[in-house]
Amino acid sequence: SRGAFVQSGADYNTISFSTIIGGTRGIWIFGSDSNTVTQSYISGANAGAQLDAGSEYNTISLSTMISSGLIGYFLNGADSNTVTQSYIEGAVDGVLLAAGSNFNAISLSTLVGVGGSGLNAQSSDSNMVSQSYMTGNNIGATLDTGSDYNAISFSTMIGATGDGLYALAAGSNSVISSYLWGATNGANLDTGSNYNGISL
């Protein structure tokens, strides 16, 4: 069950000052564009908020996204969405960008991965995270295979038991004016991670 389900073709809607709780997903945007969620509490076992392929130009601001089971904010092939001034927490990852979720932006937010990573990007390109705090029980921010041209700036990445930043086969990413700390490494660029830039 979902607290709110916004289907394909349902565009330009606004949810504000609300509590949205679903059995599986707090809010599920399924191929819908240009919707706004603000000043709301969003919770679901699998995902606080999930945006699937074809969901573009949606904005979540001044809100809390919580998942007791998996991902706080899950983008599954969704492009050009924005989160700002929000708190995001997942039992595994705070934020998961998967399956080609590109050109998304997160700013002025806190991303907490209780069991995994604060931010986990998988095969997702050209996303921007700025002025945010990312912490994970394992890794602060993960750039996994095929995640290229992403930018993290003016942010903090903390890996409680692993790395602050971990990249695997991810290229041409940039980290600027940020603080990285990990119990293992501040930054760990693994095999195939080429042409990345870190400027602290």
Secondary structure, DSSP 8 states (H G I E B T S, - for coil): -EEEEEETT--S-EEES-EEEESSEEEEEES--S-EEES-EEEESSEEEEEETT--S-EEES-EEEESSSEEEEEES--S-EEES-EEEESSEEEEEESS--S-EEES-EEEESSSEEEEESS--S-EEES-EEEESSEEEEE-TT--S-EEES-EEEESSSEEEEESS--S-EEES-EEEESSEEEEE-TT--S-EEE-
